[in-house]
């Protein structure tokens, strides 16, 4: 099943929002999982999964060998720590 236009709009919104939060050192849901992200955006995991795949491709997020997600700390603005 291919994504719909509304899925892509949600995906872009989530991806852009997460980039801004990562860059600014803002708090992200813990644990940093597809489920907690979907809950925080009040959406299904489908657009979140696609957004995370984009962020992994752009090196904003890293998928660890065990499957967990981690923020690429090099993407945070210097001198900013998570709030």
VOPAGU-2260 file (C-alpha; in pm, 1 decimal, decimal comma):
REM VOPAGU-2260
SITE   aa  ch    i         X         Y         Z
SITE  UNK   A    0       0,0       0,0       0,0
SITE  UNK   A    1     156,0     330,0    -104,7
SITE  UNK   A    2     136,1     643,6     112,4
SITE  UNK   A    3    -142,9     892,5      51,8
SITE  UNK   A    4     -99,5    1267,7      18,8
SITE  UNK   A    5    -217,8    1320,6     376,3
SITE  UNK   A    6      34,4    1059,5     498,1
SITE  UNK   A    7     312,3    1245,2     316,3
SITE  UNK   A    8     200,4    1578,4     463,3
SITE  UNK   A    9     206,5    1426,1     811,3
SITE  UNK   A   10     541,2    1265,3     737,7
SITE  UNK   A   11     689,8    1597,4     627,1
SITE  UNK   A   12     545,1    1778,6     929,1
SITE  UNK   A   13     679,4    1517,7    1171,5
SITE  UNK   A   14    1019,3    1505,1    1000,6
SITE  UNK   A   15    1056,4    1884,8     999,0
SITE  UNK   A   16     934,6    1915,2    1357,6
SITE  UNK   A   17    1175,6    1650,1    1482,1
SITE  UNK   A   18    1467,0    1815,1    1297,9
SITE  UNK   A   19    1388,2    2144,7    1469,2
SITE  UNK   A   20    1359,1    1978,5    1810,1
SITE  UNK   A   21    1685,0    1789,8    1760,4
SITE  UNK   A   22    1865,2    2101,8    1638,2
SITE  UNK   A   23    1737,1    2308,0    1932,7
SITE  UNK   A   24    1797,8    2042,3    2194,6
SITE  UNK   A   25    1430,5    2020,7    2288,8
SITE  UNK   A   26    1285,3    1729,5    2480,0
SITE  UNK   A   27    1175,0    1430,9    2277,2
SITE  UNK   A   28     945,6    1152,5    2393,8
SITE  UNK   A   29    1110,6     886,4    2605,8
SITE  UNK   A   30    1163,6     618,0    2519,7
SITE  UNK   A   31    1239,4     744,4    2167,4
SITE  UNK   A   32    1033,0     485,1    1980,2
SITE  UNK   A   33     786,1     482,4    1691,9
SITE  UNK   A   34     503,9     420,9    1937,9
SITE  UNK   A   35     585,7     709,1    2173,4
SITE  UNK   A   36     641,4     943,0    1879,7
SITE  UNK   A   37     308,4     839,8    1724,7
SITE  UNK   A   38     136,1     900,7    2058,2
SITE  UNK   A   39     298,6    1243,5    2096,9
SITE  UNK   A   40     180,9    1349,2    1747,8
SITE  UNK   A   41    -157,1    1173,2    1789,7
SITE  UNK   A   42    -112,3     975,5    1467,8
SITE  UNK   A   43     -58,8     613,9    1366,2
SITE  UNK   A   44     292,6     475,8    1344,2
SITE  UNK   A   45     284,5     476,0     962,3
SITE  UNK   A   46     374,0     846,1     902,6
SITE  UNK   A   47     614,2     835,2    1198,8
SITE  UNK   A   48     794,9     532,2    1053,3
SITE  UNK   A   49     831,6     708,9     718,0
SITE  UNK   A   50     953,6    1029,2     887,3
SITE  UNK   A   51    1209,1     834,2    1091,8
SITE  UNK   A   52    1330,6     656,5     777,3
SITE  UNK   A   53    1387,6    1000,3     618,7
SITE  UNK   A   54    1570,7    1124,0     928,3
SITE  UNK   A   55    1789,3     813,2     929,3
SITE  UNK   A   56    1874,6     868,0     561,0
SITE  UNK   A   57    1963,4    1231,8     639,8
SITE  UNK   A   58    2166,8    1122,4     947,5
SITE  UNK   A   59    1951,1    1304,1    1203,8
SITE  UNK   A   60    1862,8     975,0    1370,5
SITE  UNK   A   61    2062,4     652,4    1400,5
SITE  UNK   A   62    1913,8     302,1    1416,4
SITE  UNK   A   63    2131,2      96,8    1649,1
SITE  UNK   A   64    2212,7    -270,2    1577,2
SITE  UNK   A   65    1949,5    -372,7    1835,5
SITE  UNK   A   66    1685,0    -171,4    1644,0
SITE  UNK   A   67    1659,3     114,9    1891,9
SITE  UNK   A   68    1658,3     472,4    1770,9
SITE  UNK   A   69    1905,6     735,4    1884,7
SITE  UNK   A   70    1948,7    1103,8    1807,0
SITE  UNK   A   71    2266,7    1194,1    1618,8
SITE  UNK   A   72    2417,9    1431,1    1875,8
SITE  UNK   A   73    2629,4    1599,4    1604,8
SITE  UNK   A   74    2307,3    1751,2    1467,0
SITE  UNK   A   75    2237,2    1948,2    1784,9
SITE  UNK   A   76    2332,5    2312,5    1781,0
SITE  UNK   A   77    2666,1    2354,3    1965,1
SITE  UNK   A   78    2639,5    2442,7    2333,5
SITE  UNK   A   79    2280,0    2321,0    2351,9
SITE  UNK   A   80    2191,5    2031,0    2569,3
SITE  UNK   A   81    1852,3    1863,1    2583,8
SITE  UNK   A   82    1603,8    2072,1    2777,0
